Structure formats: structure tokens, C-alpha cells
Amino acid sequence: MNMEGFIFRLASDNDTKWAISKLTADLSLSLGLEGYDIPMETYESMVAKVYSDIVSGPAPNALIVAESEQGERAGLVWVMRTRDENSGTDRAFVLDIHVDEPFRGQGLGAGLMERAEEWGREKGLSSIGLAVSEGNDGAIRLYRRLGYDTKRRIMMKTL
Ligand SMILES: CC(C)(COP(=O)(O)OP(=O)(O)OC[C@H]1O[C@@H](n2cnc3c(N)ncnc32)[C@H](O)[C@@H]1OP(=O)(O)O)[C@@H](O)C(=O)NCCC(=O)NCCS
């Protein structure tokens, strides 16, 4: 699949370091631990462990990279097969999607999501899900535009 000026390809070993740094940036933002002064290296080693466990694990997964014609990496989507324990059915699940700031707003996020969906269909999966933080309005708008709606909510209360 091509979008003007970009190609989508599966990641190779050469992409691992770059991918881990992008996944780390998103994890450190989404965990909500800003007040704890946790060093970035802690997040990075957590992500590196999860990444290698999933990439070498039994569940099919794909890290798809968007690259400019100049060979510059612009974004990624990481998708895997997961089992829904309630229904016992398998679905695709987007572990993360990331587009670097200079490349945002050009449809690359949508292109990456479509590629993740294509991967899910190729694996015979009939649905795809993801988790997104309340307040990540740009991402939520993107998912809604692509046909996603809310099926579960994680709720919290101040103690
Ligand atoms: C969410 C994300 C992947 C979207 O990537 P993208 O390439 O900008 O996506 P698209 O261009 O397909 O669509 C983004 C929307 O933002 C708008 N937009 C325009 N300029 C933008 C900019 N500079 N930055 C972000 N969004 C912009 C787009 O027009 C589009 O329209 P909408 O707001 O009406 O929906 C990207 O913002 C990102 O990497 N965010 C940080 C990581 C993150 O939050 N990931 C999601 C975890 S669940």
C-alpha cells in the first residue's frame, strides 16, 4: 500500500532501536506517572523487554513503518493478535501508533491504521481494537473517523 510520498513496510532489525524510542515516548506520556521523576531509561528498558517478548513470542504481530521517499522514518504502528477472554475469539489489537510531529496531519496516522487493519484481515481476524487515553482528542477523532467506537471504559475516582 502506498500513500503519496510514503511507503509502508514491515520493520527489520535495523528499526528496533528507533521503534523502541518511539514506543517509549508514548508509554511515558500515557502512564500518568509524571510526578514520580522516573528516568526515561526505566521506561526504555520496560519497553525493550516487552518488545522483545512480544516480537519473539507466539502471538502473531507486525510492526509497520511509514517511511518518506527520502528514506526518513516518519511513523509506526504495532499490531498483534490477542484473545478476548470473555468471548474466546481472537482479534487484532493496536499496541501503539506513532507519527513524528513534522509528519502529522497529512493522513499518515490513517494510512498506518488502515495497514494494521489490512494485516488483521490477512490473519483472518474479524475485529480490531486499541486503548486510548481520554483527552488524546486528535487520536480519538482519527479513530472515530475510521469507524472505531467505544466498547469498554476504564473508570477512576479521586480518593
Ligand atoms: C495520533 C497520531 C498517530 C495521528 O497521526 P497523524 O499522521 O497526524 O494522523 P492523520 O493525519 O491521519 O489525522 C490526524 C488529525 O489531526 C489533524 N492535524 C492537523 N495537523 C496536525 C498536527 N500538526 N498534529 C497532529 N494532528 C494534526 C489532521 O488534520 C487530522 O484531522 P482531525 O483532527 O480532523 O481528525 C499522532 O498525532 C501521534 O503520533 N500522536 C502521539 C502518539 C499517540 O498519541 N498515539 C496514539 C496512542 S493511542
The ligand as a Tripos MOL2 file, in Angstrom:
@<TRIPOS>MOLECULE
LIG
   48    50     1     0     0
SMALL
NO_CHARGES

@<TRIPOS>ATOM
      1 C1         -2.3890   10.1410   16.7870 C.3       1 LIG1
      2 C2         -1.3780   10.2800   15.6560 C.3       1 LIG1
      3 C3         -0.7820    8.9030   15.3490 C.3       1 LIG1
      4 C4         -2.1020   10.8110   14.4100 C.3       1 LIG1
      5 O1         -1.1560   10.8630   13.3390 O.3       1 LIG1
      6 P1         -1.3990   11.8030   12.0360 P.3       1 LIG1
      7 O2         -0.4620   11.3500   10.9850 O.co2     1 LIG1
      8 O3         -1.3670   13.2210   12.4350 O.co2     1 LIG1
      9 O4         -2.8690   11.3640   11.6470 O.3       1 LIG1
     10 P2         -3.7810   11.9210   10.4540 P.3       1 LIG1
     11 O5         -3.0390   12.9450    9.6790 O.co2     1 LIG1
     12 O6         -4.2850   10.7210    9.7330 O.co2     1 LIG1
     13 O7         -5.0140   12.5720   11.2530 O.3       1 LIG1
     14 C5         -4.7880   13.4410   12.3860 C.3       1 LIG1
     15 C6         -5.8170   14.5630   12.5720 C.3       1 LIG1
     16 O8         -5.1670   15.7010   13.1810 O.3       1 LIG1
     17 C7         -5.1370   16.8060   12.2830 C.3       1 LIG1
     18 N1         -3.8690   17.5260   12.3150 N.ar      1 LIG1
     19 C8         -3.5170   18.5140   11.5130 C.ar      1 LIG1
     20 N2         -2.3110   18.9620   11.8070 N.ar      1 LIG1
     21 C9         -1.8670   18.2330   12.8370 C.ar      1 LIG1
     22 C10        -0.6520   18.2380   13.5810 C.ar      1 LIG1
     23 N3          0.3440   19.0870   13.3140 N.pl3     1 LIG1
     24 N4         -0.5140   17.3500   14.5650 N.ar      1 LIG1
     25 C11        -1.4910   16.4800   14.8320 C.ar      1 LIG1
     26 N5         -2.6640   16.4350   14.1430 N.ar      1 LIG1
     27 C12        -2.8530   17.3090   13.1590 C.ar      1 LIG1
     28 C13        -5.3740   16.1570   10.9840 C.3       1 LIG1
     29 O9         -5.8700   17.0540   10.0450 O.3       1 LIG1
     30 C14        -6.3680   15.0720   11.3050 C.3       1 LIG1
     31 O10        -7.6590   15.5850   11.3130 O.3       1 LIG1
     32 P3         -8.7610   15.6090   12.5230 P.3       1 LIG1
     33 O11        -8.1770   16.3690   13.6660 O.co2     1 LIG1
     34 O12        -9.9560   16.2860   11.9790 O.co2     1 LIG1
     35 O13        -9.0360   14.1720   12.8590 O.co2     1 LIG1
     36 C15        -0.2510   11.2800   16.0310 C.3       1 LIG1
     37 O14        -0.8450   12.5020   16.4150 O.3       1 LIG1
     38 C16         0.6850   10.8070   17.1410 C.2       1 LIG1
     39 O15         1.6680   10.1060   16.8840 O.2       1 LIG1
     40 N6          0.4120   11.2010   18.3770 N.am      1 LIG1
     41 C17         1.2750   10.8420   19.5370 C.3       1 LIG1
     42 C18         1.1740    9.3830   19.8900 C.3       1 LIG1
     43 C19        -0.2410    8.9780   20.2380 C.2       1 LIG1
     44 O16        -0.9570    9.6800   20.9460 O.2       1 LIG1
     45 N7         -0.6330    7.8020   19.7270 N.am      1 LIG1
     46 C20        -1.9350    7.2490   19.9890 C.3       1 LIG1
     47 C21        -1.8680    6.3070   21.1450 C.3       1 LIG1
     48 S1         -3.4620    5.5490   21.3980 S.3       1 LIG1
@<TRIPOS>BOND
     1     1     2 1
     2     2     3 1
     3     2     4 1
     4     2    36 1
     5     4     5 1
     6     5     6 1
     7     6     7 2
     8     6     8 1
     9     6     9 1
    10     9    10 1
    11    10    11 2
    12    10    12 1
    13    10    13 1
    14    13    14 1
    15    14    15 1
    16    15    16 1
    17    15    30 1
    18    16    17 1
    19    17    18 1
    20    17    28 1
    21    18    19 ar
    22    18    27 ar
    23    19    20 ar
    24    20    21 ar
    25    21    22 ar
    26    21    27 ar
    27    22    23 1
    28    22    24 ar
    29    24    25 ar
    30    25    26 ar
    31    26    27 ar
    32    28    29 1
    33    28    30 1
    34    30    31 1
    35    31    32 1
    36    32    33 2
    37    32    34 1
    38    32    35 1
    39    36    37 1
    40    36    38 1
    41    38    39 2
    42    38    40 1
    43    40    41 1
    44    41    42 1
    45    42    43 1
    46    43    44 2
    47    43    45 1
    48    45    46 1
    49    46    47 1
    50    47    48 1
@<TRIPOS>SUBSTRUCTURE
     1 LIG1         1 GROUP 0 **** ****
